Amino acid sequence: MSGHSKWATTKHRKGAQDKARAKLFAKLIRQVEVAAREGGGDINSNAALRTMFQKARDGSVPIDTIERAIKRGTGELEGVRYESVTYEGYGPGGVAVLVECLTDNRNRTGAEMRSLFSKNGGSMAEPGAVAWQFERKGAIEVARDVDEDRLMELATEAGAEDLETDPDGFSITTAPSDLAAVREALESSGVTVKNAELTMLPTTTIRIDDDGEAKRVLRLMDAIDDHDDVQNVHANFDIAESVLASYEG
């Protein structure tokens, strides 16, 4: 299983246990605000906003809070102006790491990212050094309460590209533009969607067999993911499920 899938699974398990709701809200609200600023406040014509709106609702962000974020994005309400910035680097074992941020001060965020990489056995890289190893995709996580063959049939008919099993359910990959349509098709057929988002999937992975090195990679991922400005962190590691379970414990 790819670094994205494994980290997403680990992060969501941990998130259910120890991530403060207020911090999660702040990240989701920023995503909504920036999507509205870049593509307008109409969720029917702005696919990115529609995706972020649904993601915020999945995270239990109140409707009025989302609407205020949209208005800040379109300029109807005053607010801090955030910009998107991506940082690239390497973790222990040469793992490629791609970090997507929304920040109101890119100099501060850049310095803090460099420090996080350095303190956790990694190093920052120049723009483009890592990004070519990833591609933008839609990722949908489905609970294991549906027959795999039926899910495969539904997902394929809706336009999905791939389906993988994981310990907690299924992971479906789509083209970015097909994410919303595939999710809607699955839910209309009674399939429980746990999470759906645009992500960056690695085109190749690095197998980490040493337990100590694997946990160093995961500690770096955790440290970066915990930063307030970080919206998503992606990596191309392949770590055994037993090590992931041990780390979560």
C-alpha positions in Angstrom: 0.0 0.0 0.0 1.3 3.4 -0.9 2.6 6.0 1.5 -0.5 8.2 1.0 -2.9 5.3 1.9 -0.9 4.2 4.9 -0.4 7.6 6.3 -4.0 8.6 5.7 -5.2 5.5 7.5 -2.8 6.1 10.4 -3.6 9.8 10.6 -7.4 9.2 10.7 -7.1 6.5 13.4 -5.0 8.9 15.5 -7.3 11.8 14.7 -10.2 9.9 16.1 -8.3 9.6 19.3 -6.2 12.7 20.0 -6.6 15.5 17.5 -8.3 18.6 18.9 -11.5 19.4 17.0 -10.7 23.1 17.0 -7.4 22.5 15.2 -9.1 20.3 12.6 -11.8 23.0 12.1 -9.2 25.7 11.5 -7.5 23.6 8.7 -10.8 22.8 7.0 -12.0 26.4 7.2 -8.8 27.7 5.6 -9.3 25.2 2.7 -12.8 26.4 2.1 -11.7 30.1 2.3 -8.9 29.6 -0.3 -11.1 27.6 -2.6 -13.7 30.3 -2.6 -11.1 33.0 -3.2 -9.5 31.2 -6.1 -12.7 30.0 -7.9 -15.6 31.9 -6.5 -18.3 31.3 -3.9 -20.7 29.2 -5.9 -20.2 25.5 -5.0 -22.1 24.5 -8.2 -19.6 26.1 -10.5 -16.5 25.8 -8.3 -15.5 22.1 -8.1 -12.7 22.7 -5.6 -15.0 24.6 -3.3 -17.6 21.9 -3.6 -15.0 19.3 -2.5 -13.8 21.4 0.4 -17.4 22.2 1.5 -18.1 18.5 1.7 -14.9 17.8 3.5 -15.7 20.4 6.1 -19.2 19.0 6.5 -17.6 15.5 7.0 -15.5 17.1 9.7 -18.7 18.4 11.4 -17.9 22.0 10.8 -21.1 24.0 11.2 -22.8 25.3 8.1 -22.7 29.0 9.2 -19.0 28.7 9.9 -18.4 27.3 6.4 -20.6 30.1 4.9 -18.5 32.8 6.7 -15.3 31.2 5.4 -16.7 31.4 1.8 -17.6 35.0 2.3 -14.1 35.8 3.6 -12.7 34.1 0.5 -14.9 36.1 -1.9 -14.2 39.3 0.0 -17.7 39.8 1.4 -16.1 39.6 4.9 -12.7 40.8 6.1 -10.2 38.2 7.1 -6.6 37.1 7.0 -5.4 36.4 3.4 -3.9 32.9 3.1 -1.8 31.7 0.1 -1.0 28.2 -1.0 2.6 27.0 -0.8 4.2 23.6 -1.2 7.4 22.4 0.4 9.4 19.4 -0.7 12.0 17.4 1.2 13.4 14.0 2.2 12.8 12.0 5.3 14.8 9.1 6.8 15.7 6.4 4.3 15.4 8.8 1.4 11.6 8.9 1.6 10.2 11.8 -0.6 7.9 14.2 1.3 5.5 16.7 -0.2 3.9 19.3 2.2 0.9 21.5 1.2 0.4 24.6 3.3 -1.9 27.5 3.6 -0.1 30.4 5.2 -0.3 34.2 5.9 3.5 34.4 6.2 5.4 32.1 3.8 8.8 33.2 5.2 7.8 32.1 8.7 6.2 28.8 7.5 9.2 28.0 5.3 11.7 28.4 8.2 9.5 26.3 10.5 9.2 23.6 7.9 13.0 23.5 7.5 13.4 23.2 11.2 10.8 20.3 11.5 12.6 18.4 8.7 16.0 18.9 10.3 14.9 18.0 13.8 13.3 14.8 12.6 16.1 13.3 10.5 15.1 14.8 7.2 16.1 17.7 4.9 14.3 20.3 2.8 14.8 20.1 -1.0 14.6 22.6 -3.8 11.2 23.1 -5.6 10.7 20.3 -8.1 13.1 17.9 -6.5 10.3 15.7 -5.1 7.0 16.8 -6.7 7.7 14.8 -9.9 7.3 11.6 -7.9 3.6 12.3 -7.2 0.5 12.8 -9.2 -2.8 14.5 -8.2 -5.7 12.1 -7.7 -9.0 11.8 -5.9 -9.0 9.4 -2.9 -12.0 7.9 -1.3 -12.0 5.7 1.8 -14.9 3.3 2.2 -15.9 1.3 5.3 -15.7 -2.5 5.1 -19.5 -3.0 5.2 -19.9 -3.6 1.5 -19.0 -6.6 -0.7 -15.8 -6.0 -2.5 -17.0 -7.2 -5.9 -20.1 -5.0 -5.6 -18.0 -2.1 -4.6 -15.6 -2.6 -7.5 -18.6 -2.7 -9.9 -20.1 0.5 -8.5 -16.8 2.3 -8.5 -15.8 1.3 -12.0 -19.2 2.3 -13.4 -18.9 5.7 -11.7 -15.5 6.3 -13.3 -13.0 5.2 -10.6 -9.5 4.2 -11.6 -8.5 1.7 -8.9 -9.6 0.0 -5.7 -7.3 -1.4 -2.9 -8.1 -3.1 0.3 -6.7 -2.0 3.6 -7.2 -3.1 7.3 -10.1 -0.7 7.8 -11.9 -0.9 4.5 -11.3 0.0 0.9 -9.3 2.8 -0.8 -10.6 4.0 -4.2 -8.6 6.2 -6.6 -10.2 8.5 -9.1 -9.1 11.3 -11.5 -9.3 14.6 -9.7 -12.3 15.8 -11.8 -14.2 12.5 -11.0 -13.9 12.6 -7.2 -17.3 14.2 -6.5 -19.2 12.1 -9.1 -17.8 8.8 -7.8 -18.5 9.7 -4.2 -22.1 10.7 -5.1 -22.6 7.4 -7.0 -21.3 5.3 -4.1 -23.4 7.1 -1.5 -26.5 7.0 -3.6 -26.0 3.2 -3.7 -25.8 3.0 0.1 -22.0 2.7 0.4 -20.6 4.4 3.5 -17.8 6.9 2.5 -15.5 7.6 5.4 -13.4 10.2 3.7 -13.0 11.7 0.2 -10.3 14.2 -0.8 -7.9 15.4 -3.5 -4.5 14.1 -2.7 -1.0 13.5 -4.2 -0.2 9.8 -4.8 3.3 8.6 -5.2 4.2 7.0 -8.6 6.8 4.8 -6.9 7.3 3.8 -3.3 10.3 3.2 -1.0 10.1 0.1 1.2 11.2 0.7 4.8 11.8 -2.6 6.6 13.8 -1.4 9.6 11.4 -0.7 12.5 13.5 2.1 13.9 13.8 3.9 10.6 10.1 3.4 9.9 9.2 5.0 13.2 11.5 7.9 12.4 9.7 8.4 9.2 6.3 8.4 10.9 7.5 10.8 13.6 8.6 13.2 10.9 5.2 12.9 9.2 3.4 13.5 12.5 5.5 16.5 13.4 4.8 18.1 10.0 1.2 17.2 10.0 0.7 18.8 13.4 1.9 22.2 12.2 -1.0 24.7 12.0 -0.3 25.8 8.5 -0.1 22.3 7.0 -3.1 21.1 5.2 -1.8 17.8 3.7 1.5 15.9 3.9 2.3 13.1 1.4 5.1 10.6 1.2 6.2 7.6 -0.8 7.1 5.2 2.0 5.8 1.6 2.2 5.8 0.5 5.8 4.5 -2.8 7.1 1.1 -2.7 8.8 2.5 -4.2 12.0 4.9 -1.3 12.3 2.1 1.2 11.8 0.0 -0.5 14.4 3.0 -0.4 16.9 3.5 3.3 16.2 -0.2 4.1 16.8 0.0 2.2 20.1 
